[in-house]
């Protein structure tokens, strides 16, 4: 809705990756950010699974 707000302050990472890849045509940087996001979300999921496993014991 705000197209990133003032100076891109409200952009989320997935929208920024898309913008970088298809508007700026910088596919290498966009794919590197996507891999980083994948690793970050994988770590987050593993932490949540470990916490959930501890709570259900």
N, CA, C and O atoms as a printed pandas DataFrame, in Angstrom:
     atom_number atom_name residue_name chain_id  residue_number  x_coord  y_coord  z_coord
0              1         N          UNK        A               1    0.818   -1.201    0.000
1              2        CA          UNK        A               1    0.000    0.000    0.000
2              3         C          UNK        A               1    0.859    1.261    0.000
3              4         O          UNK        A               1    0.548    2.227   -0.697
4              5         N          UNK        A               2    1.935    1.253    0.776
5              6        CA          UNK        A               2    2.749    2.464    0.876
6              7         C          UNK        A               2    3.963    2.428   -0.033
7              8         O          UNK        A               2    4.738    3.383   -0.079
8              9         N          UNK        A               3    4.135    1.310   -0.770
9             10        CA          UNK        A               3    5.288    1.125   -1.655
10            11         C          UNK        A               3    6.598    1.318   -0.912
11            12         O          UNK        A               3    7.536    1.925   -1.430
12            13         N          UNK        A               4    6.655    0.795    0.308
13            14        CA          UNK        A               4    7.886    0.880    1.090
14            15         C          UNK        A               4    7.931    2.050    2.039
15            16         O          UNK        A               4    8.892    2.188    2.796
16            17         N          UNK        A               5    6.923    2.896    2.022
17            18        CA          UNK        A               5    6.891    4.030    2.940
18            19         C          UNK        A               5    7.978    5.034    2.636
19            20         O          UNK        A               5    8.593    4.992    1.570
20            21         N          UNK        A               6    8.216    5.939    3.573
21            22        CA          UNK        A               6    9.266    6.934    3.341
22            23         C          UNK        A               6   10.647    6.277    3.359
23            24         O          UNK        A               6   11.056    5.705    4.369
24            25         N          UNK        A               7   11.349    6.363    2.254
25            26        CA          UNK        A               7   12.715    5.850    2.100
26            27         C          UNK        A               7   12.802    4.348    2.329
27            28         O          UNK        A               7   13.830    3.855    2.792
28            29         N          UNK        A               8   11.748    3.620    2.015
29            30        CA          UNK        A               8   11.767    2.165    2.137
30            31         C          UNK        A               8   11.730    1.648    3.558
31            32         O          UNK        A               8   12.096    0.497    3.796
32            33         N          UNK        A               9   11.306    2.452    4.504
33            34        CA          UNK        A               9   11.346    2.064    5.912
34            35         C          UNK        A               9   10.320    0.994    6.284
35            36         O          UNK        A               9   10.462    0.350    7.323
36            37         N          UNK        A              10    9.295    0.792    5.462
37            38        CA          UNK        A              10    8.287   -0.214    5.796
38            39         C          UNK        A              10    8.345   -1.421    4.867
39            40         O          UNK        A              10    7.415   -2.228    4.856
40            41         N          UNK        A              11    9.399   -1.559    4.099
41            42        CA          UNK        A              11    9.537   -2.716    3.208
42            43         C          UNK        A              11    9.827   -3.973    4.019
43            44         O          UNK        A              11   10.603   -3.942    4.975
44            45         N          UNK        A              12    9.197   -5.077    3.630
45            46        CA          UNK        A              12    9.538   -6.349    4.249
46            47         C          UNK        A              12   10.537   -7.049    3.328
47            48         O          UNK        A              12   10.640   -6.717    2.147
48            49         N          UNK        A              13   11.259   -8.003    3.867
49            50        CA          UNK        A              13   12.366   -8.604    3.138
50            51         C          UNK        A              13   11.902   -9.308    1.869
51            52         O          UNK        A              13   12.564   -9.202    0.837
52            53         N          UNK        A              14   10.794  -10.016    1.918
53            54        CA          UNK        A              14   10.346  -10.731    0.720
54            55         C          UNK        A              14    9.974   -9.763   -0.413
55            56         O          UNK        A              14   10.256  -10.045   -1.577
56            57         N          UNK        A              15    9.359   -8.653   -0.093
57            58        CA          UNK        A              15    9.049   -7.647   -1.114
58            59         C          UNK        A              15   10.314   -6.998   -1.650
59            60         O          UNK        A              15   10.410   -6.700   -2.840
60            61         N          UNK        A              16   11.278   -6.782   -0.776
61            62        CA          UNK        A              16   12.543   -6.196   -1.200
62            63         C          UNK        A              16   13.294   -7.139   -2.132
63            64         O          UNK        A              16   13.916   -6.692   -3.096
64            65         N          UNK        A              17   13.241   -8.444   -1.850
65            66        CA          UNK        A              17   13.881   -9.430   -2.722
66            67         C          UNK        A              17   13.239   -9.389   -4.109
67            68         O          UNK        A              17   13.943   -9.387   -5.119
68            69         N          UNK        A              18   11.927   -9.358   -4.160
69            70        CA          UNK        A              18   11.221   -9.295   -5.443
70            71         C          UNK        A              18   11.580   -8.028   -6.201
71            72         O          UNK        A              18   11.861   -8.071   -7.399
72            73         N          UNK        A              19   11.572   -6.902   -5.500
73            74        CA          UNK        A              19   11.901   -5.625   -6.131
74            75         C          UNK        A              19   13.332   -5.616   -6.658
75            76         O          UNK        A              19   13.592   -5.122   -7.755
76            77         N          UNK        A              20   14.246   -6.156   -5.884
77            78        CA          UNK        A              20   15.635   -6.203   -6.306
78            79         C          UNK        A              20   15.802   -7.071   -7.551
79            80         O          UNK        A              20   16.552   -6.717   -8.462
80            81         N          UNK        A              21   15.116   -8.190   -7.590
81            82        CA          UNK        A              21   15.272   -9.111   -8.711
82            83         C          UNK        A              21   14.627   -8.572   -9.987
83            84         O          UNK        A              21   15.256   -8.594  -11.045
84            85         N          UNK        A              22   13.401   -8.095   -9.911
85            86        CA          UNK        A              22   12.652   -7.809  -11.126
86            87         C          UNK        A              22   12.571   -6.339  -11.506
87            88         O          UNK        A              22   12.326   -6.032  -12.672
88            89         N          UNK        A              23   12.764   -5.436  -10.586
89            90        CA          UNK        A              23   12.780   -4.015  -10.966
90            91         C          UNK        A              23   14.195   -3.512  -11.179
91            92         O          UNK        A              23   14.454   -2.721  -12.087
92            93         N          UNK        A              24   15.115   -3.977  -10.332
93            94        CA          UNK        A              24   16.508   -3.559  -10.464
94            95         C          UNK        A              24   17.320   -4.538  -11.306
95            96         O          UNK        A              24   18.466   -4.254  -11.654
96            97         N          UNK        A              25   16.734   -5.688  -11.635
97            98        CA          UNK        A              25   17.362   -6.740  -12.436
98            99         C          UNK        A              25   18.701   -7.193  -11.852
99           100         O          UNK        A              25   19.667   -7.420  -12.581
100          101         N          UNK        A              26   18.739   -7.320  -10.536
101          102        CA          UNK        A              26   19.934   -7.808   -9.842
102          103         C          UNK        A              26   19.598   -9.163   -9.226
103          104         O          UNK        A              26   19.350   -9.279   -8.025
104          105         N          UNK        A              27   19.596  -10.190  -10.087
105          106        CA          UNK        A              27   19.151  -11.513   -9.667
106          107         C          UNK        A              27   20.121  -12.180   -8.702
107          108         O          UNK        A              27   19.696  -12.938   -7.831
108          109         N          UNK        A              28   21.405  -11.914   -8.840
109          110        CA          UNK        A              28   22.390  -12.517   -7.948
110          111         C          UNK        A              28   22.210  -12.073   -6.511
111          112         O          UNK        A              28   22.186  -12.898   -5.598
112          113         N          UNK        A              29   22.084  -10.771   -6.308
113          114        CA          UNK        A              29   21.892  -10.230   -4.964
114          115         C          UNK        A              29   20.562  -10.688   -4.384
115          116         O          UNK        A              29   20.478  -11.018   -3.201
116          117         N          UNK        A              30   19.522  -10.709   -5.216
117          118        CA          UNK        A              30   18.204  -11.144   -4.752
118          119         C          UNK        A              30   18.227  -12.611   -4.341
119          120         O          UNK        A              30   17.616  -12.980   -3.338
120          121         N          UNK        A              31   18.918  -13.446   -5.098
121          122        CA          UNK        A              31   18.966  -14.856   -4.730
122          123         C          UNK        A              31   19.797  -15.071   -3.477
123          124         O          UNK        A              31   19.495  -15.964   -2.686
124          125         N          UNK        A              32   20.832  -14.275   -3.281
125          126        CA          UNK        A              32   21.614  -14.370   -2.046
126          127         C          UNK        A              32   20.758  -13.983   -0.839
127          128         O          UNK        A              32   20.831  -14.627    0.208
128          129         N          UNK        A              33   19.959  -12.946   -0.984
129          130        CA          UNK        A              33   19.064  -12.554    0.106
130          131         C          UNK        A              33   18.009  -13.635    0.357
131          132         O          UNK        A              33   17.640  -13.882    1.505
132          133         N          UNK        A              34   17.526  -14.276   -0.699
133          134        CA          UNK        A              34   16.520  -15.332   -0.545
134          135         C          UNK        A              34   17.107  -16.534    0.185
135          136         O          UNK        A              34   16.430  -17.139    1.017
136          137         N          UNK        A              35   18.350  -16.886   -0.111
137          138        CA          UNK        A              35   18.996  -17.997    0.590
138          139         C          UNK        A              35   19.196  -17.636    2.057
139          140         O          UNK        A              35   18.978  -18.472    2.934
140          141         N          UNK        A              36   19.609  -16.401    2.331
141          142        CA          UNK        A              36   19.756  -15.943    3.711
142          143         C          UNK        A              36   18.421  -16.008    4.442
143          144         O          UNK        A              36   18.368  -16.443    5.592
144          145         N          UNK        A              37   17.352  -15.583    3.795
145          146        CA          UNK        A              37   16.018  -15.637    4.407
146          147         C          UNK        A              37   15.613  -17.079    4.677
147          148         O          UNK        A              37   15.026  -17.372    5.718
148          149         N          UNK        A              38   15.917  -17.979    3.754
149          150        CA          UNK        A              38   15.613  -19.394    3.954
150          151         C          UNK        A              38   16.358  -19.937    5.169
151          152         O          UNK        A              38   15.766  -20.635    5.992
152          153         N          UNK        A              39   17.648  -19.628    5.295
153          154        CA          UNK        A              39   18.423  -20.094    6.447
154          155         C          UNK        A              39   17.910  -19.503    7.751
155          156         O          UNK        A              39   17.836  -20.191    8.769
156          157         N          UNK        A              40   17.560  -18.236    7.715
157          158        CA          UNK        A              40   17.029  -17.573    8.902
158          159         C          UNK        A              40   15.718  -18.202    9.353
159          160         O          UNK        A              40   15.524  -18.445   10.544
160          161         N          UNK        A              41   14.823  -18.465    8.418
161          162        CA          UNK        A              41   13.535  -19.058    8.756
162          163         C          UNK        A              41   13.687  -20.515    9.193
163          164         O          UNK        A              41   12.923  -20.988   10.034
164          165         N          UNK        A              42   14.661  -21.229    8.633
165          166        CA          UNK        A              42   14.922  -22.602    9.058
166          167         C          UNK        A              42   15.410  -22.634   10.495
167          168         O          UNK        A              42   14.958  -23.463   11.285
168          169         N          UNK        A              43   16.329  -21.739   10.843
169          170        CA          UNK        A              43   16.810  -21.653   12.228
170          171         C          UNK        A              43   15.669  -21.304   13.174
171          172         O          UNK        A              43   15.556  -21.882   14.255
172          173         N          UNK        A              44   14.839  -20.375   12.776
173          174        CA          UNK        A              44   13.695  -19.971   13.587
174          175         C          UNK        A              44   12.747  -21.156   13.810
175          176         O          UNK        A              44   12.267  -21.371   14.923
176          177         N          UNK        A              45   12.484  -21.916   12.753
177          178        CA          UNK        A              45   11.593  -23.076   12.871
178          179         C          UNK        A              45   12.192  -24.138   13.788
179          180         O          UNK        A              45   11.476  -24.748   14.582
180          181         N          UNK        A              46   13.498  -24.362   13.680
181          182        CA          UNK        A              46   14.140  -25.352   14.549
182          183         C          UNK        A              46   14.080  -24.939   16.015
183          184         O          UNK        A              46   13.865  -25.778   16.890
184          185         N          UNK        A              47   14.267  -23.661   16.283
185          186        CA          UNK        A              47   14.165  -23.169   17.660
186          187         C          UNK        A              47   12.745  -23.355   18.176
187          188         O          UNK        A              47   12.550  -23.804   19.306
188          189         N          UNK        A              48   11.762  -23.018   17.369
189          190        CA          UNK        A              48   10.372  -23.198   17.796
190          191         C          UNK        A              48   10.032  -24.663   18.036
191          192         O          UNK        A              48    9.331  -24.988   18.994
192          193         N          UNK        A              49   10.523  -25.549   17.175
193          194        CA          UNK        A              49   10.270  -26.976   17.376
194          195         C          UNK        A              49   10.923  -27.477   18.654
195          196         O          UNK        A              49   10.339  -28.284   19.377
196          197         N          UNK        A              50   12.122  -27.007   18.933
197          198        CA          UNK        A              50   12.807  -27.424   20.162
198          199         C          UNK        A              50   12.062  -26.919   21.396
199          200         O          UNK        A              50   11.903  -27.658   22.367
200          201         N          UNK        A              51   11.608  -25.677   21.367
201          202        CA          UNK        A              51   10.843  -25.133   22.500
202          203         C          UNK        A              51    9.540  -25.899   22.671
203          204         O          UNK        A              51    9.148  -26.224   23.792
204          205         N          UNK        A              52    8.876  -26.183   21.571
205          206        CA          UNK        A              52    7.614  -26.936   21.640
206          207         C          UNK        A              52    7.845  -28.337   22.200
207          208         O          UNK        A              52    7.054  -28.830   23.004
208          209         N          UNK        A              53    8.921  -28.966   21.774
209          210        CA          UNK        A              53    9.232  -30.307   22.268
210          211         C          UNK        A              53    9.498  -30.279   23.766
211          212         O          UNK        A              53    9.080  -31.187   24.484
212          213         N          UNK        A              54   10.187  -29.247   24.249
213          214        CA          UNK        A              54   10.476  -29.126   25.684
214          215         C          UNK        A              54    9.195  -28.891   26.488
215          216         O          UNK        A              54    9.053  -29.401   27.599
216          217         N          UNK        A              55    8.275  -28.124   25.926
217          218        CA          UNK        A              55    7.041  -27.820   26.654
218          219         C          UNK        A              55    6.107  -29.020   26.713
219          220         O          UNK        A              55    5.318  -29.134   27.652
220          221         N          UNK        A              56    6.176  -29.914   25.740
221          222        CA          UNK        A              56    5.263  -31.057   25.703
222          223         C          UNK        A              56    5.784  -32.252   26.481
223          224         O          UNK        A              56    5.078  -33.254   26.590
224          225         N          UNK        A              57    6.989  -32.187   27.024
225          226        CA          UNK        A              57    7.525  -33.308   27.801
226          227         C          UNK        A              57    6.819  -33.478   29.110
227          228         O          UNK        A              57    7.154  -34.378   29.880
